[in-house]
Amino acid sequence: MARIGQKTIEDMLALGKRMDNRGPHEFREMKLETGVVERACGSALINLGKTKVLVGVKVQQGEPFPDTPDEGVLTVNAELVPLASPSFEPGPPNENAIELARVVDRGIRESKAIDLKSLCIQLGKKTFVVFVDVYVLDHDGNLIDASSIASLAALLSAKINKYDVEDGEVVFKQELKPLPIQSQPIAITLAKIDKALVVDPSLDEEQVMSARLTVISDNHGRICAMQKGGSGTLAVEEVREGIKLALSKAPEIRSKVIEAAKA
Amino acid sequence: MNKVKSREKPVELIDKNGLRIDGRKLDELRPIKMEIGLLDKADGSAYIEQGKNKILAAVYGPREAHPKHIALPHRAVLRCRYHMAPFSVTERKSPAPSRREQELSKVIREALEPAVLSEYYPRTTIDLFIEVLQSDGGSRCAGITGASLALADAGIPMRGLVAACAVGKIAGKIALDLSDAEDKQGEADLPVAVMPRSNTVTLIQMDGSLTPEEFETAFEMAVRTCHAIHEQQKTTLKQRYLSIKEEVEEKNEQGKSEGQ
């Protein structure tokens, strides 16, 4: 971004204003729709400002990992598809896509959002694998929060067939049931621009920020994942301030997700 | 291959005397050994041992950017590759870069970028390679600590050194510098990198479950320990230059006496 644009954003922030008239602790307008891809077990499309991310959840049979023979498997992948941004190129996931997937994964995994033990079909041999695929469609900043929120909504609204296990084989029934979700992790990302910390950075703000801090917390206000990004630094006090801010914003976002998943 | 491994029986992480598996107290660091300038071809290099971790860090640069389009007009580009040797872990690891290694390469680069005065060398690259020869928990932190030394050894001007360490939670208690066994069974892991000269955080990640109060205890312990590791980094660098100075003086002495 041109220096002039950078300076404008910084000067406005010194006055507590952001380019889109938001307060420093305000999220952009969020629209969350579930059940948008019927072929998937669960899906959610989020519009966070102009950022658009589609998450699909598929649940299939697979093998457990040898060191956790009694648990289901969670795997998160993210695709920064080229149509989402002039800066995205076709090819295998690059470091940004990998970081995005791994941060979203940690939020779900460390908060124990999915009761993985209940997904076991046959000890050590068969289990259900939950695939969470993040598909970024339009990049206008804060892909981590958008992806994490949409992933949670997709998981909460996902439906799998009820089943019996007979002789180690799964026999599916017609009725559907939800995935065993026992926690709702929410990611809140803050960007440091000059000396200010702003919530939910837009793409322009991400281009001038020196660093970002993502804090993922669960329903009990416990921190389950954190990730600093960007080539700048955070003062020790800024880390503390960022966490406090993130923990205070999480409940309002969480209720929006739960609302959307019910629909 | 689908062997059912019986889940490893959980080891008692903290015994009745408050000591950990390796006999350390909760707030005790593993012993760290630092060595600088051990590689011949690299512009700068360092070797660090922290507990059973054995990590080599090397720097090539500033050097001409290849491919050319990577170069930036106003500063050097810092590139970083964190990689684990196949024999560094208990179960042989494929040499192909895993997703974890790619993420760590990114966060380590971002941990060191603020320290490097890259504006001094526009249109070049500074390539940093971290090879984990043996891994036992906290390798990204030891890697960052070693990488700072390698950058200094390469003579690259920096705002300050970066030191890193990880704090975790085991058996409900906050503990410093988790080993791999402790991390696997533990309830939280918090790696932190600090540039002590400005007391700023250049890397912070966390996974697990911590209340805000537990986080504060862990964070404060991590920052404090980074300052302590920084002292050792400085001493190691000073020693290196002291020994170079002694070597040079010795050669000069010899030269003088031979000349007579």
Chai-1 contact restraints between the chains, C-beta under 6 A:
chainA,res_idxA,chainB,res_idxB,connection_type,confidence,min_distance_angstrom,max_distance_angstrom,comment,restraint_id
A,E63,B,N2,contact,1.0,0.0,6.0,A-B,restraint_1
A,P66,B,K3,contact,1.0,0.0,6.0,A-B,restraint_2
A,P66,B,K5,contact,1.0,0.0,6.0,A-B,restraint_3
A,D67,B,K5,contact,1.0,0.0,6.0,A-B,restraint_4
A,P69,B,V4,contact,1.0,0.0,6.0,A-B,restraint_5
A,E95,B,Q102,contact,1.0,0.0,6.0,A-B,restraint_6
A,E95,B,K106,contact,1.0,0.0,6.0,A-B,restraint_7
A,I98,B,R99,contact,1.0,0.0,6.0,A-B,restraint_8
A,I98,B,Q102,contact,1.0,0.0,6.0,A-B,restraint_9
A,I98,B,E103,contact,1.0,0.0,6.0,A-B,restraint_10
A,E99,B,E103,contact,1.0,0.0,6.0,A-B,restraint_11
A,E99,B,K106,contact,1.0,0.0,6.0,A-B,restraint_12
A,R102,B,E103,contact,1.0,0.0,6.0,A-B,restraint_13
A,R106,B,D207,contact,1.0,0.0,6.0,A-B,restraint_14
A,E110,B,D207,contact,1.0,0.0,6.0,A-B,restraint_15
A,E110,B,G208,contact,1.0,0.0,6.0,A-B,restraint_16
A,G124,B,V4,contact,1.0,0.0,6.0,A-B,restraint_17
A,R222,B,S209,contact,1.0,0.0,6.0,A-B,restraint_18
A,R222,B,T211,contact,1.0,0.0,6.0,A-B,restraint_19
A,I223,B,L210,contact,1.0,0.0,6.0,A-B,restraint_20
A,I223,B,F215,contact,1.0,0.0,6.0,A-B,restraint_21
A,C224,B,S209,contact,1.0,0.0,6.0,A-B,restraint_22
A,A225,B,M206,contact,1.0,0.0,6.0,A-B,restraint_23
A,A225,B,D207,contact,1.0,0.0,6.0,A-B,restraint_24
A,M226,B,Q205,contact,1.0,0.0,6.0,A-B,restraint_25
A,M226,B,M206,contact,1.0,0.0,6.0,A-B,restraint_26
A,Q227,B,Q205,contact,1.0,0.0,6.0,A-B,restraint_27
A,K228,B,L203,contact,1.0,0.0,6.0,A-B,restraint_28
A,K228,B,I204,contact,1.0,0.0,6.0,A-B,restraint_29
A,S231,B,E110,contact,1.0,0.0,6.0,A-B,restraint_30
A,S231,B,E113,contact,1.0,0.0,6.0,A-B,restraint_31
A,G232,B,P114,contact,1.0,0.0,6.0,A-B,restraint_32
A,T233,B,P114,contact,1.0,0.0,6.0,A-B,restraint_33
A,T233,B,T200,contact,1.0,0.0,6.0,A-B,restraint_34
A,T233,B,T202,contact,1.0,0.0,6.0,A-B,restraint_35
A,L234,B,V201,contact,1.0,0.0,6.0,A-B,restraint_36
A,A235,B,T200,contact,1.0,0.0,6.0,A-B,restraint_37
A,V239,B,V201,contact,1.0,0.0,6.0,A-B,restraint_38
